[in-house]
C-alpha cells in the first residue's frame, strides 16, 4: 500500500512549525527521521491531512550540558549519540544503548524524540531514558512544560502530547561517579524488536536503585525505588541480593500472566543487574 494523500510543509524555524501544528488541531503529524511514521503512512495506519517535516530545524539538533543535565535537541539521531557527537554525561550508557537500536541505516535517521513520541513498548529509549531519570521538554505557542519520561509515555503507542505541542528537547541527568548502569534486552535476532528489556541505575553509596522493565505491551514498569528487589536495602552486594521471586511477583501484578514471558523478563533483568555489578 501507499500513503493516503496529504499536504506537506517543511518549516524553516520552530515557531513556524508550532504555528502549523496549532492550526491543524490534531490533524497533522510531525516527521523527522520517519523510521516509524513512514511505514505507518504506507500501511494507512495513520492518515493525516498535513505532514510537518522538522528534520531541517537547527534549533532541534543541538546538545549541550546545562548544570547537572544534558539537554538534547529533539532531532538528534541515534547515530549522533552512538558516534559520540554529543556530550556524554552517562559514562557511555547512552552510547551503548544507541548502538544496539535496530540497524545502522535506521540509526542514521531515527531521532531520540521521534522514538519517544512513537512510544513503542519495545523501543530502547522509552525504557533506557526512564531508568536514567530523564525528562522531555514540550513546547507549544503558549509555552513549555517538562514531564518525566514515565509520565510522558502513557501506554503502548500513547504519549502525553496534546495538539499543538512538539517535543523540543530531552533532558538527561548527569550520572554520579558512584552510580552503576546496566541494560539488557532479548531479541530473536540482532536488530529485531525486543520482547524483553531491562534498564537499571544503581548507586550503592546512596543505597538507591532505579529499575525499568520494558517491552511489556504497555508503558514500561518503572520502579523509582527498587530496594524491594534487593531484600529491602541496596548495598554494594546488590548482584547477590537480587531476588528473582520478587521480580516475578512484580511482573505478575503488572498483568503479565504468562510464566514463560515473566521468566524471560526476569532473566533479562538479571543480565542488566549483572552488567551494573561488573
Secondary structure, DSSP 4 states (H G I P E B T S, - for coil): --PPP-EEE--SSHHHHHHHHHHHTT-EEEESS-TTHHHHHHTTS---SEEEE-TT-GGGS-EEEETTEEEEETT-BHHHHHTT-S--SSTTHHHHHHHTSS-HHHHHH-BHHHHHHHT-TT-HHHHHHHHTT-EEEEEETTEEEEEEHHHHEEETTEES--TT-EEEEEEEEPPPTT-EEEEEEE-SSTTSPPSEEEEEEEEGGGTEEEEEEE-SSSS-EEESS-GGGGTTS--TTHHHH--HHHHHHHHHHTT---HHHHHHHHHHHHHHHHHHH-
